[in-house]
Amino acid sequence: MAGVKIYGKPISTCTARVLLCLEEVGAEYQLVSINMPSGEHKGPAHLARNPFGQIPALEDGDLVLFESRAISKYVLRKYKESGTDLLKEGNLAESAMVEVWLEAESQQYNPAISPIVWQSLIVPKMYGGTPDQAIIDSSLEKLKKVLEVYEARLSKSKYLAGNFFSLADLSHFPFTRYLMITPYASVFESYPHVKAWWEDITSRPAFKKVSAGMLDS
Ligand code: GS8
């Protein structure tokens, strides 16, 4: 099969980020499933692709990449002739704003939201454990502060980097998609512009398609 190879799982947030990019640009790709319960991600074949023993990894001929945000940029650059321009690299100011909000996603949003999803969804569902409520509560407080900043931003522009949809918006999808099936989804209700932004980006066909491969409850 032609196209790039993605090693990962559709239910994994970081794999979903890359799949969204591939779907947005309409690229041909092959998803190679990694068996996490058997520890395949820690075996030599996968460590050669991702030395941290994590998913996802991308293979394109001799080129092997890890880190989902870097892979996402590679995919968007490789397929930029598709007409879908989620990096705005032809415009210095717009591309800088994409980078700013992509950093905000990885450095501010992700550290606040991921422990909530991990504790309230992954721990009970995948490991049969009990969520640590103290971690959830402190992360919720952090997330609210981040969402205040997002609310102010999204009351001035339709999307995070400006009045155009970009990788910065897309990158928020996987963890937010999972927050929405936890008991803490209602946190978005206090931020109307953030909520409208979320409804807008989840109506995109690529989001619906990738979402269908993720956990549902
Ligand atoms: C994080 C990858 C990651 O945490 C990226 O690609 O963006 N910064 C990296 N992968 C998780 C699955 S969640 O999508 C993973 O592989 N966990 C298994 C492990 O760490 O052993």
Boltz pocket constraint, residues with backbone or C-beta under 6 A from the ligand:
constraints:
  - pocket:
      binder: B
      contacts: [[A, 12], [A, 13], [A, 14], [A, 15], [A, 41], [A, 52], [A, 53], [A, 54], [A, 55], [A, 56], [A, 66], [A, 67], [A, 68], [A, 69]]
      max_distance: 6.0
